[in-house]
Amino acid sequence: MSLQPVILSGGSGTRLWPLSREAYPKQFLPLTSEHTMLQETVLRLDGLDAEHPRHAVGLAAPLLICNDAHRFLVAEQLRVIGVEAACIVLEPKGRNTAPALTLAALAATQDDEDPILLVMPADHTIRNESGFRAAVADAYLLAREGAVVTFGIVPSKPETGYGYIRQGRVYQAEGLAGRAYALDGFVEKPDAETAQGYLASGDYLWNSGIFVLKASLWLGLVERFCPDIAQAVGKAFVAATEDGDFLRLDADLFGASPSDSIDYAVMERLCGPDADADDLASAVVIPLDVGWSDVGAWSALWEVREQDAAGNVLDGDAFVHNARNNLLMANHRMVAAVGVDDLILVETPDAVLVASKESAQDVKAVIQFLQRQGRHEYLHHQRVHRPWGSYESIGQGPRYQVKRLTVSPGETLSLQMHHHRAEHWIVVSGTARVTCDDSTFLLTENQSTYIPVGATHRLENPGSIPLELVEVQSGSYLGEDDIVRFEDRYNRGTQDGS
């Protein structure tokens, strides 16, 4: 029986603004290593079969559930690490983790298979990965016998920002390398005094949001406890269409599903008043003490990153003097901190955050302000990623905007037209193939061309190195939604931008 990794990549990571943005959230950022958090999650299982051969786990290719708007980011980050997904399912709108796992279970059972699902959020970090794999091997053994397994993080402090799991009696099973316990209940985020009591008792674990169980078992449980989710997601899955590497859902059918988490929809009911004897016997929690963090705020990132002798975490061109326990991240300019303690300072090309560590959870107030003001800084970085490459705004004013475009080798923008703007393209490096109405021609370094308002045009990179060019837009309206597409290899709509 194979182990099917299911990676849930629907988070927005708003508390890590300005590095994390809605269009480019934290799971796509390299926050703790050279790999992004999504890539770390995928690679974390490497070596599982070799380290635990007696379990005959049979690790399958990962199955990912992600926001439709992030599909090209997911595909590109998998390509970079040489991993081919079993399936990438696109959510047209967020409906929380219970519908997402239902989608994954349906996708995993299409070929009359019934794998064991290992459900992992894409934005967690784990220091002791071999220890995590050992716990996964134990969970696999239990799930193979019909258990519903979750992981509880051994708490290191009286944390008020996490939900907790209460562990019961020792769960007896043959072949386990570590310990497992009966799942005795879930509790909400506590106040400080209650959290201190949980820590002192030794009976409570942080809720990790990681689960292991058979695909068929999840489908049966969600049908039993949340038939409205099962019905709506089932209809959406049956009507789904393949779009290249992706499985695309109908927005209205999927949107009819209630929004609920795995915990609320199913897990809490397995040890609550609705549970029967079989439920209580099959709900299991495995304690994890492997250096886990959900990196849910800047203070959490400070905790998991390497610190200097004074407790400072410095990333990029950063300098401190007479300063302690600070987090400084410089992405664009030199950043210096003198005579300050417990400070968060994050610099990006278009925004700077300064906050005390104790106020790290309040960064969401900035996001709310930006949204009310209709500003773009909550949504995009200055550099915006597209499936063909990226663009960056380097100057703008009334009726004009200047961008730097990078088109990856072999990639092409859509065949398109604009109603309200003209464009001037100047090649900085590489070779461009340009289509403008009935003409197609090549441009090389230092050459330029003009695309009039209303002209049908396309930009391609036929070369083997990135194409860099400067685009000057001029006109009465310069929004990204002023695009009429005639052909697009990425099957995008106008809302996807350039």
C-alpha positions as CSV (number, residue, x, y, z in Angstrom):
1,M,0.0,0.0,0.0
2,S,1.6,3.3,-1.1
3,L,2.1,6.4,0.9
4,Q,0.7,9.4,-1.0
5,P,2.0,12.8,0.1
6,V,-0.7,15.4,-0.1
7,I,0.6,19.0,0.1
8,L,-1.9,21.7,0.9
9,S,-0.6,25.0,-0.5
10,G,-3.5,27.4,0.0
11,G,-2.1,29.7,2.6
12,S,-1.5,33.4,2.2
13,G,1.1,34.0,4.9
14,T,0.0,37.6,5.6
15,R,1.8,37.8,8.9
16,L,5.1,37.7,7.1
17,W,4.4,40.8,5.1
18,P,6.2,42.5,3.3
19,L,8.2,39.5,2.2
20,S,5.1,37.3,1.8
21,R,2.4,38.8,-0.4
22,E,-1.0,37.4,-1.4
23,A,0.2,36.6,-5.0
24,Y,3.5,35.2,-3.7
25,P,3.0,33.8,-0.1
26,K,5.5,32.4,2.3
27,Q,5.4,28.8,1.0
28,F,7.1,30.0,-2.2
29,L,9.9,31.8,-0.2
30,P,13.3,30.4,0.9
31,L,12.9,31.5,4.5
32,T,15.0,28.8,6.3
33,S,17.3,27.3,3.6
34,E,18.2,27.5,0.0
35,H,14.9,25.9,-0.9
36,T,11.5,27.4,-0.5
37,M,9.2,26.1,2.1
38,L,7.1,24.2,-0.5
39,Q,10.3,22.6,-1.8
40,E,11.4,21.7,1.7
41,T,8.0,20.0,2.3
42,V,8.4,17.9,-0.8
43,L,12.0,17.0,-0.2
44,R,11.5,16.2,3.5
45,L,10.4,12.7,2.6
46,D,13.5,11.8,0.6
47,G,15.1,8.7,2.1
48,L,11.9,7.4,3.8
49,D,12.0,4.1,1.9
50,A,15.7,3.5,2.4
51,E,15.6,4.4,6.2
52,H,12.6,2.2,6.9
53,P,12.7,-0.7,4.4
54,R,10.8,-3.1,6.6
55,H,7.7,-1.0,6.4
56,A,7.7,-1.2,2.6
57,V,6.2,2.2,2.5
58,G,6.3,2.8,-1.3
59,L,6.5,6.6,-1.5
60,A,4.3,8.0,-4.3
61,A,4.8,11.2,-6.2
62,P,3.3,14.2,-4.3
63,L,-0.3,15.4,-4.9
64,L,-0.7,19.1,-4.5
65,I,-3.8,21.3,-3.8
66,C,-3.2,24.9,-4.5
67,N,-4.8,28.2,-5.3
68,D,-5.5,28.6,-9.0
69,A,-3.6,31.9,-9.0
70,H,-0.4,30.1,-7.7
71,R,-0.5,27.2,-10.2
72,F,2.6,28.3,-12.2
73,L,4.6,29.0,-9.1
74,V,3.9,25.5,-7.8
75,A,4.8,23.9,-11.2
76,E,8.0,25.9,-11.5
77,Q,9.2,25.2,-8.0
78,L,8.7,21.5,-8.5
79,R,10.5,21.6,-11.8
80,V,13.5,23.3,-10.2
81,I,14.0,20.4,-7.7
82,G,13.3,17.7,-10.4
83,V,10.0,16.5,-8.9
84,E,7.0,15.5,-11.1
85,A,3.7,15.8,-9.2
86,A,1.1,13.0,-9.4
87,C,-1.5,15.8,-9.8
88,I,-1.9,19.5,-9.1
89,V,-5.5,20.3,-8.3
90,L,-6.5,23.9,-8.6
91,E,-8.9,25.5,-6.1
92,P,-10.8,28.4,-7.7
93,K,-11.6,29.7,-4.3
94,G,-10.4,28.8,-0.8
95,R,-12.7,26.5,1.2
96,N,-10.2,25.5,4.0
97,T,-8.6,22.1,4.5
98,A,-11.5,19.7,4.7
99,P,-12.7,20.2,1.1
100,A,-9.0,20.3,0.0
101,L,-8.3,16.9,1.5
102,T,-11.5,15.5,0.0
103,L,-10.3,16.6,-3.4
104,A,-7.0,14.9,-2.7
105,A,-8.6,11.7,-1.6
106,L,-10.8,11.6,-4.7
107,A,-7.8,12.2,-7.0
108,A,-5.8,9.5,-5.2
109,T,-8.5,6.8,-5.6
110,Q,-9.2,7.4,-9.3
111,D,-7.3,4.2,-10.4
112,D,-9.0,2.0,-7.9
113,E,-6.1,2.6,-5.6
114,D,-6.5,3.2,-1.9
115,P,-3.3,4.8,-0.7
116,I,-2.4,6.1,2.7
117,L,-2.5,9.9,2.6
118,L,0.2,11.9,4.4
119,V,-1.4,15.4,4.6
120,M,1.1,18.3,5.1
121,P,0.8,22.0,4.9
122,A,3.3,23.5,2.5
123,D,4.5,26.2,4.8
124,H,6.0,24.4,7.8
125,T,9.7,23.9,8.7
126,I,11.2,20.9,10.5
127,R,14.8,20.8,11.6
128,N,15.1,17.0,12.4
129,E,13.9,15.6,9.1
130,S,15.1,12.0,9.8
131,G,13.1,12.1,13.1
132,F,10.1,13.3,11.1
133,R,10.5,10.4,8.6
134,A,10.7,7.9,11.5
135,A,7.4,9.3,12.9
136,V,5.8,9.1,9.4
137,A,6.9,5.4,9.2
138,D,5.1,4.7,12.5
139,A,2.0,6.6,11.3
140,Y,2.0,4.6,8.1
141,L,1.9,1.3,10.1
142,L,-1.0,2.5,12.2
143,A,-2.9,3.9,9.2
144,R,-2.5,0.7,7.3
145,E,-4.5,-1.0,10.1
146,G,-7.2,1.6,9.9
147,A,-6.1,4.3,12.3
148,V,-6.6,8.0,11.8
149,V,-3.3,9.5,12.8
150,T,-2.3,13.1,13.6
151,F,1.0,14.5,14.8
152,G,1.2,16.6,18.0
153,I,4.2,18.9,18.6
154,V,5.9,18.5,22.0
155,P,5.5,22.0,23.3
156,S,8.7,24.0,24.2
157,K,6.8,26.9,25.9
158,P,3.3,28.0,26.9
159,E,2.3,29.1,23.4
160,T,-1.0,30.9,23.1
161,G,-1.0,31.0,19.3
162,Y,-1.6,27.3,18.7
163,G,-4.5,24.9,19.3
164,Y,-3.7,21.9,21.5
165,I,-4.2,18.2,21.3
166,R,-4.8,16.2,24.5
167,Q,-3.2,12.8,24.5
168,G,-4.8,9.8,26.3
169,R,-3.6,6.3,27.1
170,V,-0.6,4.7,25.4
171,Y,-1.7,3.3,22.0
172,Q,-0.5,-0.3,21.7
173,A,0.7,-1.5,18.3
174,E,3.4,-3.8,17.1
175,G,6.4,-2.5,15.2
176,L,6.4,1.1,16.3
177,A,9.8,2.8,16.8
178,G,8.3,5.6,18.9
179,R,5.2,6.1,21.1
180,A,1.7,6.7,20.1
181,Y,-1.3,7.7,22.2
182,A,-5.1,7.7,21.9
183,L,-6.4,11.0,20.7
184,D,-8.4,12.3,23.7
185,G,-9.5,15.7,22.4
186,F,-8.7,19.0,20.7
187,V,-8.7,22.4,22.6
188,E,-8.8,25.9,21.3
189,K,-6.0,28.4,21.6
190,P,-5.6,29.0,25.4
191,D,-4.8,32.1,27.4
192,A,-1.4,32.4,29.0
193,E,-2.3,30.8,32.3
194,T,-4.1,27.9,30.7
195,A,-1.2,27.3,28.3
196,Q,1.2,27.2,31.3
197,G,-1.0,24.5,32.8
198,Y,-1.0,22.5,29.6
199,L,2.8,22.6,29.5
200,A,3.2,21.6,33.1
201,S,0.8,18.6,32.8
202,G,2.7,16.9,30.0
203,D,-0.6,15.7,28.5
204,Y,-1.0,18.4,25.8
205,L,0.7,18.8,22.4
206,W,0.5,21.6,19.8
207,N,-1.7,20.8,16.9
208,S,0.5,20.4,13.8
209,G,-2.1,20.1,11.1
210,I,-0.4,17.0,9.8
211,F,-2.5,13.8,9.3
212,V,-2.1,10.2,8.0
213,L,-5.0,8.0,7.0
214,K,-6.3,5.9,4.2
215,A,-8.0,7.8,1.3
216,S,-11.1,5.7,1.5
217,L,-11.4,6.2,5.2
218,W,-11.3,10.0,4.9
219,L,-14.0,9.9,2.2
220,G,-16.1,7.8,4.5
221,L,-15.6,10.1,7.4
222,V,-16.4,13.3,5.5
223,E,-19.5,11.6,4.1
224,R,-20.6,10.7,7.6
225,F,-19.8,13.9,9.4
226,C,-20.1,16.5,6.6
227,P,-22.2,15.2,3.8
228,D,-22.6,18.7,2.3
229,I,-18.9,18.9,1.8
230,A,-18.7,15.4,0.4
231,Q,-21.5,16.1,-2.1
232,A,-20.3,19.5,-3.3
233,V,-16.7,18.5,-3.6
234,G,-17.7,15.3,-5.3
235,K,-19.7,17.1,-8.0
236,A,-16.9,19.6,-8.5
237,F,-14.4,16.8,-8.9
238,V,-16.5,14.8,-11.4
239,A,-16.9,18.0,-13.5
240,A,-13.2,18.9,-13.3
241,T,-11.2,19.3,-16.6
242,E,-7.5,18.7,-17.3
243,D,-5.5,21.9,-18.2
244,G,-2.0,20.8,-19.1
245,D,-0.4,19.8,-15.8
246,F,-3.3,20.9,-13.8
247,L,-6.8,19.6,-12.8
248,R,-9.2,22.6,-12.9
249,L,-12.4,22.8,-10.9
250,D,-15.6,24.6,-11.8
251,A,-15.7,27.6,-9.5
252,D,-19.5,27.5,-8.8
253,L,-19.6,23.8,-8.1
254,F,-16.6,24.0,-5.7
255,G,-17.8,27.2,-4.2
256,A,-21.0,25.4,-3.1
257,S,-19.0,23.5,-0.5
258,P,-19.0,24.8,3.0
259,S,-15.6,26.0,4.3
260,D,-14.3,23.9,7.1
261,S,-11.0,22.6,8.5
262,I,-10.0,19.0,8.9
263,D,-10.1,19.4,12.6
264,Y,-13.6,20.8,12.9
265,A,-15.1,18.7,10.1
266,V,-13.8,15.3,11.2
267,M,-11.0,15.0,13.8
268,E,-12.8,16.6,16.7
269,R,-15.8,14.4,16.1
270,L,-13.7,11.3,16.3
271,C,-13.1,12.0,20.0
272,G,-16.2,14.0,20.8
273,P,-19.8,13.2,21.7
274,D,-20.6,12.0,18.2
275,A,-17.9,9.3,18.3
276,D,-18.6,5.6,18.7
277,A,-16.3,2.9,20.1
278,D,-14.6,2.3,16.8
279,D,-13.8,6.0,16.4
280,L,-12.3,6.2,19.9
281,A,-10.2,3.1,19.1
282,S,-8.8,4.4,15.8
283,A,-8.0,8.1,16.6
284,V,-4.3,8.3,17.4
285,V,-1.7,11.1,18.0
286,I,2.0,10.7,17.7
287,P,4.2,13.2,19.6
288,L,6.8,15.0,17.4
289,D,9.9,16.6,18.9
290,V,11.7,17.5,15.7
291,G,12.2,21.2,15.6
292,W,8.8,22.0,14.0
293,S,7.5,25.5,13.3
294,D,4.7,26.9,11.2
295,V,6.7,30.1,10.8
296,G,3.4,31.9,11.4
297,A,5.0,35.3,12.3
298,W,8.3,37.1,12.1
299,S,9.1,36.2,15.8
300,A,8.8,32.5,14.8
301,L,11.2,33.0,12.0
302,W,13.7,34.6,14.4
303,E,13.4,31.5,16.6
304,V,14.2,29.0,13.9
305,R,17.0,30.9,12.1
306,E,20.6,30.8,13.1
307,Q,21.5,33.7,15.5
308,D,24.8,35.4,16.3
309,A,26.3,35.7,19.7
310,A,23.9,38.6,20.6
311,G,20.8,36.7,19.4
312,N,20.5,38.7,16.1
313,V,19.3,37.1,12.9
314,L,20.8,39.0,9.9
315,D,19.8,38.3,6.3
316,G,21.2,40.2,3.4
317,D,23.2,43.5,3.6
318,A,22.5,44.0,7.3
319,F,24.6,45.5,10.2
320,V,24.0,45.8,13.9
321,H,25.8,47.6,16.7
322,N,25.1,47.3,20.4
323,A,21.9,45.5,19.5
324,R,20.4,42.2,20.7
325,N,17.8,39.7,19.7
326,N,16.8,41.4,16.5
327,L,15.7,40.1,13.1
328,L,17.0,42.2,10.1
329,M,16.2,41.2,6.5
330,A,17.6,43.3,3.8
331,N,16.4,42.4,0.3
332,H,17.3,45.6,-1.7
333,R,19.3,48.1,0.4
334,M,21.7,48.1,3.3
335,V,19.9,48.0,6.6
336,A,21.5,49.0,10.0
337,A,20.2,48.8,13.6
338,V,22.0,50.5,16.4
339,G,21.2,50.3,20.1
340,V,17.9,48.5,19.7
341,D,16.7,45.1,21.1
342,D,13.9,42.7,20.1
343,L,13.2,44.5,16.8
344,I,11.9,43.2,13.5
345,L,13.1,45.1,10.4
346,V,12.2,43.7,7.0
347,E,13.2,45.7,3.9
348,T,11.9,45.1,0.3
349,P,12.1,47.3,-2.8
350,D,8.6,48.7,-2.2
351,A,8.0,48.4,1.5
352,V,9.7,48.4,4.9
353,L,8.3,46.9,8.1
354,V,9.5,47.9,11.6
355,A,7.9,46.1,14.6
356,S,8.7,44.8,18.0
357,K,8.9,41.1,18.3
358,E,6.0,41.0,20.8
359,S,3.8,42.7,18.2
360,A,4.6,40.3,15.4
361,Q,1.1,38.9,15.2
362,D,-0.3,42.4,14.5
363,V,1.3,42.8,11.1
364,K,-2.1,41.8,9.7
365,A,-3.2,45.4,10.5
366,V,-0.9,46.6,7.8
367,I,-2.6,44.2,5.3
368,Q,-6.0,45.5,6.3
369,F,-4.9,49.1,5.8
370,L,-3.4,48.4,2.3
371,Q,-6.6,46.6,1.3
372,R,-8.8,49.5,2.5
373,Q,-6.7,51.9,0.6
374,G,-6.8,49.9,-2.6
375,R,-3.0,49.7,-2.7
376,H,-1.1,46.9,-4.4
377,E,1.6,46.2,-1.8
378,Y,-0.5,43.6,0.0
379,L,-0.9,41.6,-3.2
380,H,2.3,41.8,-5.3
381,H,5.9,42.4,-4.9
382,Q,7.6,45.0,-7.1
383,R,8.8,42.1,-9.1
384,V,5.8,40.1,-10.3
385,H,6.2,36.5,-11.5
386,R,4.5,35.2,-14.6
387,P,4.7,31.7,-16.2
388,W,6.9,33.1,-19.0
389,G,9.2,34.9,-16.5
390,S,8.7,38.1,-14.5
391,Y,8.3,41.9,-14.7
392,E,9.3,44.7,-12.4
393,S,8.0,48.3,-12.4
394,I,10.9,50.7,-12.3
395,G,9.1,54.0,-12.9
396,Q,5.7,55.5,-13.4
397,G,3.7,58.7,-13.6
398,P,0.6,60.2,-15.3
399,R,0.0,58.2,-18.5
400,Y,3.3,56.3,-18.5
401,Q,4.9,53.3,-16.8
402,V,8.3,51.7,-17.2
403,K,8.9,48.0,-16.6
404,R,11.9,45.6,-16.8
405,L,10.8,42.3,-18.3
406,T,12.6,39.0,-18.1
407,V,11.4,36.3,-20.5
408,S,12.8,32.8,-19.8
409,P,14.4,30.8,-22.6
410,G,11.8,29.2,-24.9
411,E,8.9,31.1,-23.3
412,T,6.4,33.4,-24.9
413,L,3.8,36.0,-23.9
414,S,0.3,35.6,-25.2
415,L,-0.8,36.9,-28.6
416,Q,-2.7,40.0,-27.3
417,M,-3.9,43.5,-27.8
418,H,-4.4,46.6,-25.7
419,H,-7.3,49.1,-26.0
420,H,-5.7,52.0,-24.1
421,R,-1.9,51.8,-24.2
422,A,1.0,51.7,-26.6
423,E,4.3,50.0,-25.8
424,H,7.9,50.6,-26.6
425,W,10.4,47.6,-26.2
426,I,14.2,48.0,-25.9
427,V,16.2,44.8,-25.7
428,V,18.9,44.9,-23.0
429,S,20.2,41.4,-23.5
430,G,19.2,38.2,-25.4
431,T,17.1,37.9,-28.5
432,A,13.4,38.8,-28.9
433,R,11.1,37.5,-31.6
434,V,8.3,40.1,-32.0
435,T,5.0,39.8,-33.7
436,C,3.2,43.0,-34.5
437,D,0.0,42.6,-36.6
438,D,1.2,40.9,-39.8
439,S,5.0,41.3,-39.2
440,T,7.3,39.0,-37.3
441,F,11.0,40.0,-36.8
442,L,14.0,39.5,-34.4
443,L,15.5,42.1,-32.1
444,T,18.9,41.9,-30.4
445,E,20.7,43.9,-27.8
446,N,20.2,47.7,-28.0
447,Q,17.5,47.4,-30.7
448,S,13.9,48.5,-30.1
449,T,10.4,48.5,-31.6
450,Y,7.0,50.2,-31.1
451,I,3.6,48.5,-30.5
452,P,0.8,50.9,-31.3
453,V,-2.5,51.0,-29.4
454,G,-4.8,48.2,-30.8
455,A,-2.0,46.3,-32.5
456,T,-2.1,42.5,-32.2
457,H,1.3,41.5,-30.8
458,R,3.4,38.9,-29.1
459,L,6.8,38.7,-27.5
460,E,8.9,35.5,-27.5
461,N,12.4,34.4,-26.4
462,P,13.7,32.0,-29.0
463,G,17.2,31.9,-27.4
464,S,18.9,29.9,-24.8
465,I,19.5,32.7,-22.3
466,P,17.0,35.0,-20.5
467,L,15.7,37.9,-22.6
468,E,15.9,41.2,-20.7
469,L,14.2,44.2,-22.0
470,V,12.7,47.6,-20.9
471,E,9.1,48.2,-21.7
472,V,7.7,51.8,-21.8
473,Q,3.9,51.9,-21.6
474,S,2.0,55.1,-22.5
475,G,-1.7,55.7,-22.7
476,S,-4.9,56.7,-20.8
477,Y,-5.1,53.4,-18.8
478,L,-2.2,51.1,-17.9
479,G,-3.9,48.4,-15.8
480,E,-3.0,44.8,-16.2
481,D,-6.6,44.0,-17.1
482,D,-6.3,45.9,-20.4
483,I,-5.5,42.7,-22.2
484,V,-7.4,40.9,-25.0
485,R,-5.9,37.5,-25.5
486,F,-6.1,35.6,-28.8
487,E,-3.7,32.8,-28.1
488,D,-2.0,31.7,-24.8
489,R,0.0,28.6,-24.2
490,Y,-0.7,28.9,-20.5
491,N,-4.6,29.0,-20.9
492,R,-4.9,32.2,-18.8
493,G,-7.7,34.7,-18.6
494,T,-7.4,38.5,-18.5
495,Q,-7.3,38.4,-14.7
496,D,-3.9,36.6,-14.8
497,G,-2.2,39.8,-16.2
498,S,0.6,40.0,-18.8
